[in-house]
Amino acid sequence: MKALLLENIHPIARDLFVKEGIQVETLKGALTEDELIQKLPGFDILGIRSKTYLTPRVFEAARSVAAVGCFCVGTNQVDLGSARDHGVVVFNAPFSNTRSVAEMVIAEIVMLSRKLGTRNNEMHQGIWNKSSAQCYEVRGKTLGIVGYGNIGSQVSMLAEGFGMRVVFYDVVSKLPLGNAKPMSSLEELLGVADFTTIHVPALESTKNLISESELKSMRPGSYLINASRGDVIDLKALEQAIQSKHIAGAALDVYPVEPENNIKDYASPMKGFENVILTPHIGGATEEAQVNIGREVASTLIRFAKTGSTQFAVNFPQVELSLDRNCTRLSNVHRNVKGVLKEINRILSEYGANIQAQSLHTDQDLGYLVVDLNQPITDDLVQSIQTLKTSLRTRRIS
């Protein structure tokens, strides 16, 4: 098998693949759609981060690719529907950088509350301004968390360690950790929070989640932090809210438009405010997080390659099977319609195959079948199953 890893994925991923006998090619940067279409044929596994976009054209051209690993939390850079239509399983790393993001958020809360960014800039300009004016402890203040998932709940626990009161709002009912208190609406949260931090996915419903009306609902003199997705906040509305001093400050790590590579002239309407912390999408950019992500995603891809496991996939039925070394294994991704298993078993019978075990998992429109046989799997057998009108991808695993 061959894997292509883009965007400076941590070397531990390459090492794990090589250890399992998988050939690896690495590239430092992202590839454009046309470059991917030209490059991907012949590769079985593709590893990307957040700057490589996988479109229907890419999946149509890259028929050899069976699995995609997103070495990051989000998968919005991948057309998951097109991946399913072509039988391509997609994995990500939903947990590996949660601590890194959570720690940065807590650091930004302290920096904003103590005006550390302003004091730092002044000192670099030779200005000694020892002052306690409008500088506050975070102990006893209220933190509002919008989105109480993997990262939001981590922020919650760290904030309580600082002595903060924590409230949260999520569209899905979540079990509170520690003394965190759920709010019945976003507006209720915004009205009581001294600091509001956003941790939501990129969905149509979360676009401009925080706009003019929501900013007006925030407590006067409160702070806003966003380390989730760039289009969650209407930056023009935030700019006006800071200019009017209704919002005391903000910290932003994500933006509606982000460059594909490092540049020296990045433009943002939030530049120039001394009470606004701007960072270049580095919430999860720690050495520990990158190692964890590299290990987590590479391991899931290797399990898929070696056993057919789709556990933790974001677009496939979840299957976790051990591999009996005394058998051979075949997988088939197909449209979930009646009679598929009957047709596949008919073909297996015609080839004289003795089935040792079968596992079929389906969702509304997709089926994933894993079959263990007690004899070698020939190319003709694989091709015969693949030619079924319902088949999306058939693969000899071992």
N, C-alpha and C positions, 0 to 999 in steps of 0.2 A: 504494500500500500504506500501511497505518497501523500504527504501533507504539505500545504503551503501556509506559512505563517506570516502575516503582514503587521505593520505598524509597531515594530519593536516589542513584540510580545516577549515576556521575560524568558531568558534562556532555559529556565527549568522545564518549560513546556517542551522545548526541542529535545532536551536530555531524556525526558520521559518517553517521548515517541521513539527516539533512537534505541533506547533500551528494549523496547518492544519490537524492534525490527522494522519500524516504519521509516521510510525515507522522508527527509525533511528539507525543504527549501525555505529560507527566511528572507524577507525584504523589510527595510527600515520604515518605509512610508506606506500610505494608502495607495490604492489603484483606482483609476476612473472606471466607469462602466465599460468603455471600449477596451481599456487595458485588461480588465478582468475577463472579458469575453475572449480575448486573444490568449491570455495566460492560463486559464483554468483547465482546459481540456487535458485529461491525463491525471489530474489530481483527484484523490478520493476524499480528502479532508481539507477544509479551509478554515483557518483561524484568523479572526479580525478583531479590531477594537471598535472605536466609535466613529472613525472617519471614513470607513469603507462602506459603501452603500450597495446592497444586493437587491437588484431590481428583477422584474420578470424577464427582461432580456438576458440578464446574467444567468438565471436559472435555466432558461431555454437553451442557452449555448453550452452551459457547463454540465452536460449530462453525466459526466463521470463522478461529479461531486455527490457523495452520499450523506455527508454531515458537515454542518457549520458550527464552529465554536465561537461565540462572542465572548472575548476575554474582557468582559466588563459587566456591569449590572443590566443595562438596558439592551433591548433588541429592536428598538424603533428604526435602526438603520437597515433592518432586514425585512423584506416583504414576506412575512410569515405565511400568508395565504399561497403565494406562488411557490414557496418552498414546499409546502404540503402537496400542492398539485403535482410537483415533480418528485415526490417521495423523499425529500431531503429533510432530515431531522436537524433541529437547531437547539443548541445548548447555550447557557450563559452562566454567569457567576453571581447569583443573587445575594450571597452572604459574605463573600471574601473581603470586601472593602468597607463594610458597614462601620467598623470601628474607626477607620481612618476618617471617614466623612463625619461621623458623630463627634470625634475629638476636635476637628476643625471648627464645627459649628459652635461648640462650647468655647473654644478659644476666641472666636469672633464675638460671641456674646460679651465676654470679659473685655475684649479690646474696645468694643463700642461703648460699653458702660463706663470704662475708665479713660476714654479718649486716647488710647495708647497710640493709635495711628497718627493722630495729630501731634502728640508729644514727640514721637519718633521723627516725624518730618521736620519739626521745629529744631530739634537737636542737631540734625544733619545740616541745617541751615545756620547753626551757631547760636540759636535762640534758646536761652535758659528760661523756661516758663513754669516754675514750680507752683502749681495751683490745684486746688481741690474743687473749684467751681464746676458744677454740673458733672462731677465724676461720682459714681455711685458703686457700692458693692452690688453683686448680683444676688447675694443671700436675701431671701425674703421676697424677691421679685417673682412675677408670674411669667412662665414660659408657655406660649401656645404652640402646639405642634400640629400642623396640618398634614395629615397622612401618617398613620401610626403603624407603619410596616416595619421591615427589618431595620432600617436606619432610624426612623422616627422613634421607635421604642428604645433603641440604644441611646439616643439623645436624651430621652426621658429619664433613664436610669442615671446617666452622668449628671444631668441637671439637678436631680434630687440630691446627689452627693455634694453639690455646691450649696445646698439649702434652698433651692428654688421651689416654688409651687409649680406644678405641671398640670396643664389642661391640654386636651387634644380633641381633634375632630377628624373623623374618617367616614367615608360613605359606607364602609362595611363595618359591622359591629366587631370591635376588638376588645380582648380582655386587657384591662389596665394592668400595668406593672407598677409595683411599689404603691405610692399614694396618688398616682396620676388620676385625673378626673375627666371622664368624657363629656364633651359639650354636645348639645343637641343640634347646633348649626354652626356654620362658618362665621356668621355674623356674631353669634354669641361669644365665640372664642376671641374674635378680633376686638371685641369690646372690653375684654378683661385682661388681655395679655400685655405685658410690658415689652416682651420680645416675641415675635412670631417667626417661626422657621418652617419652611415648606419642604415636604418630602413626598411628592406625588409622581406618578408615572406620566409619560407623554401621551395624552389622550385628547380627543377633540373636546371632551368635557372639562379638561384642565387648562386649555388654552385661555390665556388672560383670566385665569382664576382670580388673580388679584388685580383689579382694575380700579377705576376712579371711585366707584361706589364702595368697594371693599376697603380702599385706603381711607375713605372718609369714616368708615365704621371703626377703624383702629383708634386706640386711645391716643389722644394728643401727647406727643413726646415719646412715643414708643418706637421700636426698631423692627426692621424687616430683614430676614435672612433667606436667601434662596440658593440651595445647593442641589436642586433636583433637575429641572428642565428649563431651558432658556425662555420659552414662550409662556411660562406660567404667569409671569408678571408683565403688565403693560408698563414698559419703561418710561414712556412719555408721561403717563399718569404719576408714576413714582417720582420722576424728576420734578413735576409740579408740586407734589406733596412735600418733597424735601425743601424746595425753594420757599414754600409757604411756611416751613418749619412745623407743619402738622406732624410730619414724621421726623424724628430726631436723627435718624441715620439708617444705613442699610449695609449689608454685606452680600455681594453677589459673586458666585463662582461659575455660573452658567449664563448663556446669552442666546438671544434668538438666532443670531448668525455668528458662527465661530470659524476661524480660519483652519484650513486643513493642516497647515504647518506653522511653526513659530515665525512670527513677523515682528517688525519694529514700529508699525504705524497702525495698530488696531484702534478702531474708532468706536466710541460708545457714548450715548448721551449722559451717562453717569460719571464720566471723567471730570475731574476738577473739583469735586465736592470733598472737603477735608473730612467729613463725617461719613463717607462711603468707602467701604473696603472692597476693592476689586481684585479678584484672583482668577487666573486663566484655566478654569476647569480642572483644579488639582485636588478636589475633595478626596478622591480615592488614590491620589498619586503619592503613595508612600512605598518604600522598599518592601515593607511587610505585606502590604495589600497586593502588590504586583506579583510577589512570590506566591501568595495564597491563591490569587486568581489563576496564575499560570498552572499551578498544581491542580486546582479544582477542575478547570475546564479541560485540561489535557487528560486528566484521569477519566472524566465522563466520556470523552471522545474515544479513548483507548478501550474502555469497557464496551462501547458501542461497536467498535471495529472488531474486537475479539470475541464478543459474546452476543451481540445484537441488542444489548440492554439500551432502553430508551428512558430509564429513570432520570428524572430532572429535566427532560426535554420540555421546551415551551410550546411546541406545536404538534406533538405526537401523543398517542395513547402511551401510558406509562407501563413499561415492561422491565422487570428485573429477573434474569434467569442465570443460574449457574451453568457452567459448560461441562458436560460429561466428555472427558477426553477419549472415551471409547466410541464416540459417535461423530457424525458430521452434521453441520448445521446450515440451514437455508432460511433466509428471511424473505418476506414478500409484503410490500406496501401496496394496498389496493383501495379502490373505491368501495365504500361500505354499502353493498347491495346484496340481495339474496342470491344464494347459489355459488358464491365465490369459493368457499371451502370445498364444496362438492366437486367443482371443476378442477381445483388444484389436486385434490386427492385422486381424481380420475387420472390425471397426468402422472402422478407418482406411481399409481398402480400400473400404468402402461409401461413404465420404465422398470418395473419390478422392484421398486423401492420398499423396504420394510420400515415403517414409521415406528420409531421408539417413543417419541413424545411430540405433542403439538400444543402450542399456546397461541390463542387468538384473542387480541384485545382490540376493541373498536370504540370509536366515539360517533358523533352524529353522521359524519360523512367519510371517515377514514378507517381502514382496517390495517392492523399490523400482525402478521402471522410469522411465527417462528416454528420451524419443523426440524426435529432431530432424526437422522436416518442412520442405519447401521451399515452403510456402504458409501463409497465415494460419490460425490456429486459431480456430474459431468457438465460441460458447457451446454450440451444439447438439452439437458434437463432444465437448466436455468433459463435457456432461451425459450423453451416450450411454455414455461410458466409465464415468462415475461410477455409473450405474444398474446396472452389473454387480454381482451378489451378492458378488463377491470384493473389490470396490473399497472402500477406506477413505477415500481422499482423492485427487482428481484436480485438478491445478492447471496453468493456463496460465502458464508462466514468462516467455516473451517472444514 
